[in-house]
């Protein structure tokens, strides 16, 4: 059944039921009978080792990838049938720097804002305000190829939030950045969330997820193995002092590919 | 429409900042057009203006040898030498000098050539006066012609046909004079010397044209269309690279997640690269009209059918763009796209007649040439520039180009849809 009631605020931001996805040539499915629900306004962390299925799940939720079985809906719109409608609601910040290196930061953001339908003063103000908020005003006319890793990550994030999406997907947004950039990124995510956006986020940094997320789900071998509020999850396991210890206890210490 | 404006502006910025790509798209075809036209023109001048070094060993030293020597010298094609460094030529020295490439041609007129011809003529005339059947030719004169081994066979054929023409002239003059002399010796009624009137049959050489009979096709008329087609098809490297780069760096993924139809994305690229093709055409046409005359090359004549010219430019440009989009969509990596695009364009140019005219190709290749989009474009250009034909005459070629564009874009859209469904 495909729900279609985007104005109903009782809807979860995301509902996933019995989702399955297998890649050709791989024996084990990347996502295996996974069910999940993310409430509107949550900051939801998808945590798991390499190859657990986090990126595949995010790509499916965004509509970038097809799935074999199950049901997926985003704000009441079902995938893949209503992908066009879903695209107007979401923002996406991929793991790689998905920008044009030969354009300046300002040109990149004007372009992506324009494609989202922002125009004139609204576009100018939005771009300039976010560049200023992320400490990039001075270097906005520099080519992106000359930016540091942290600066690129910040521009990458701005390109995903320019149009004020209702739901924001982030795939390891703080990977490889310095503490200052990381701090600005996380503060901005909290601010975006305060303004009403739902955030779905993957990371390998447990401490970061513990402080940022209202809920997290541990994913391993394509399944949700544990889900809840990070503080409560830790509290329920007396032998675990942190989310990272709980994570290691549940996913094991064996190296993953 | 505003989204399209943003897409076009982005692609224009990316294009103008890609200096290597711009050089490939504009400098390379200009250089090729200048060099190739200059080479073709200078080959023509090499035969008709720059004298070909010829070494002559005339062993006859009688009237036939002298007449042959005179004919060769009067042809104006050869720089005739009879000595090497002031020393007389021998057969061995002549062969060695030509083999080394010091001379392109060496000619040996054999001893007794005049005597033998006279003997033959005499036998014919005596036979004719006595009512006997004509005897077979005995002791025919064999003139040996040696060529530099490095000389191209087409050039050798041209030289040999010229040599034969001079030999026939010399022979006919000589035989006619000998017949008169022999008749005077045998007949009681003397016959006066008769000078053969030359050029009784005159070839009026002109190109068939329905609308501009005074128009003379030249190397520029052939090279500008050929290299224009080559240039616009070379945009496939830049265009496919641009598409793959967007996929590699993730910006295309971001675009896919935005409310922007794929048709807009494609149309933005088509519009920008269509502009590039038009600039390429304009640059090469202006080169042919304004620059070529200053460097001693023939000027380009546009013909009279501007609408047909615009139709040709448009359809050819779209064919090239469609091909570039398809390669960009199908290739897995930037390197793969660049190699495939450049090699396939070179192959299509070769079979399409950019380097070697289609009419000199073997029959099979002539048939194959009709599947090359470069051939369709070139044929249309020739029809407009050289034959002054209108748009209706070039419709089949232009329609083939437009169909090719449609098929390529259709395949790219299908592949994009298929790739989105599952990777």
Boltz contact constraints between the chains, C-beta under 6 A:
constraints:
  - contact:
      token1: [A, 62]
      token2: [B, 257]
      max_distance: 6.0
  - contact:
      token1: [A, 66]
      token2: [B, 421]
      max_distance: 6.0
  - contact:
      token1: [A, 66]
      token2: [B, 422]
      max_distance: 6.0
  - contact:
      token1: [A, 87]
      token2: [B, 257]
      max_distance: 6.0
  - contact:
      token1: [A, 87]
      token2: [B, 259]
      max_distance: 6.0
  - contact:
      token1: [A, 88]
      token2: [B, 259]
      max_distance: 6.0
  - contact:
      token1: [A, 92]
      token2: [B, 257]
      max_distance: 6.0
  - contact:
      token1: [A, 94]
      token2: [B, 250]
      max_distance: 6.0
  - contact:
      token1: [A, 96]
      token2: [B, 250]
      max_distance: 6.0
  - contact:
      token1: [A, 98]
      token2: [B, 250]
      max_distance: 6.0
  - contact:
      token1: [A, 98]
      token2: [B, 251]
      max_distance: 6.0
  - contact:
      token1: [A, 98]
      token2: [B, 253]
      max_distance: 6.0
  - contact:
      token1: [A, 98]
      token2: [B, 254]
      max_distance: 6.0
  - contact:
      token1: [A, 99]
      token2: [B, 251]
      max_distance: 6.0
  - contact:
      token1: [A, 100]
      token2: [B, 251]
      max_distance: 6.0
  - contact:
      token1: [A, 102]
      token2: [B, 14]
      max_distance: 6.0
  - contact:
      token1: [A, 102]
      token2: [B, 17]
      max_distance: 6.0
  - contact:
      token1: [A, 103]
      token2: [B, 13]
      max_distance: 6.0
  - contact:
      token1: [A, 111]
      token2: [B, 6]
      max_distance: 6.0
  - contact:
      token1: [A, 111]
      token2: [B, 10]
      max_distance: 6.0
  - contact:
      token1: [A, 114]
      token2: [B, 6]
      max_distance: 6.0
  - contact:
      token1: [A, 115]
      token2: [B, 3]
      max_distance: 6.0
  - contact:
      token1: [A, 115]
      token2: [B, 6]
      max_distance: 6.0
  - contact:
      token1: [A, 115]
      token2: [B, 258]
      max_distance: 6.0
  - contact:
      token1: [A, 115]
      token2: [B, 260]
      max_distance: 6.0
  - contact:
      token1: [A, 116]
      token2: [B, 258]
      max_distance: 6.0
